[in-house]
Amino acid sequence: MYDRELVLQSVAARSVDPMDETWIASDFACRRLDTRTYALTYFLRQGERLSRRLTIWRRTADNWQVVCHHGTLVGG
C-alpha cells in the first residue's frame, strides 16, 4: 500500500529522470457500480512486467476522483 506522499514523490522523480520504457494498456472494461461510481479494469504491460489493474472512479460535483486503485502482477 502506498500513501499519498510516496505517490507524489514517485511521480515527481519520474519527471526528472523518466524511464525509457513503453507501457501498453489493454483490455479495458468499465462497470457502473452506482449512479456516480465506476470500476475501470485493464491490463498494463511495463516492459516484461504484466499486471491487472482496477481503479474505482467517483463523479463529484466538480470532477472525477479516484477512490481506490489496485494492481496485481499476473506474469510476464
C-alpha positions in Angstrom: 0.0 0.0 0.0 1.3 3.4 -0.9 0.4 6.7 0.8 -0.2 9.9 -1.0 3.2 11.4 -0.2 5.1 8.4 -1.6 3.0 8.5 -4.8 3.6 12.2 -5.3 7.4 11.8 -4.7 7.5 8.9 -7.2 5.7 11.0 -9.9 8.0 13.9 -9.3 11.1 11.7 -9.6 9.9 10.2 -12.8 9.5 13.6 -14.4 13.1 14.4 -13.5 14.5 11.1 -14.7 12.0 9.4 -17.0 12.3 5.7 -17.7 12.9 4.7 -21.3 10.2 2.2 -21.3 7.0 1.7 -23.3 3.8 1.0 -21.2 1.0 -0.7 -23.0 -2.5 -0.7 -21.6 -5.1 -3.1 -23.0 -8.4 -5.0 -22.4 -10.2 -2.0 -20.9 -13.6 -2.7 -19.2 -15.8 -0.2 -17.3 -18.6 -1.3 -15.0 -21.1 1.0 -13.3 -21.2 0.4 -9.5 -23.8 3.1 -8.7 -25.0 6.4 -10.1 -21.7 8.2 -9.6 -19.2 5.4 -9.2 -17.5 3.2 -11.8 -14.9 0.4 -11.8 -12.3 0.5 -14.6 -10.2 -2.7 -15.2 -7.4 -3.2 -17.6 -4.0 -4.9 -18.2 -0.8 -2.9 -18.0 2.4 -4.2 -19.6 5.6 -2.3 -18.3 8.4 -3.9 -20.2 8.3 -7.6 -19.1 6.0 -6.9 -16.2 2.3 -7.6 -16.7 -0.3 -6.5 -14.2 -4.1 -6.4 -13.9 -5.4 -3.0 -12.7 -8.6 -1.8 -11.1 -9.4 1.8 -10.5 -12.6 2.9 -8.8 -13.7 6.4 -10.0 -16.4 8.6 -8.4 -18.0 11.6 -10.0 -18.1 14.6 -7.7 -19.8 17.9 -8.2 -16.8 19.3 -10.0 -14.8 16.4 -11.5 -13.8 12.7 -11.3 -11.9 11.4 -8.3 -10.0 8.1 -7.8 -11.4 6.4 -4.8 -9.2 3.3 -4.9 -6.5 1.8 -7.2 -5.2 -1.7 -7.2 -2.7 -3.6 -9.3 -1.8 -7.3 -9.2 1.1 -8.9 -11.0 -0.1 -11.7 -13.3 3.0 -12.8 -15.2 5.5 -11.7 -17.8 
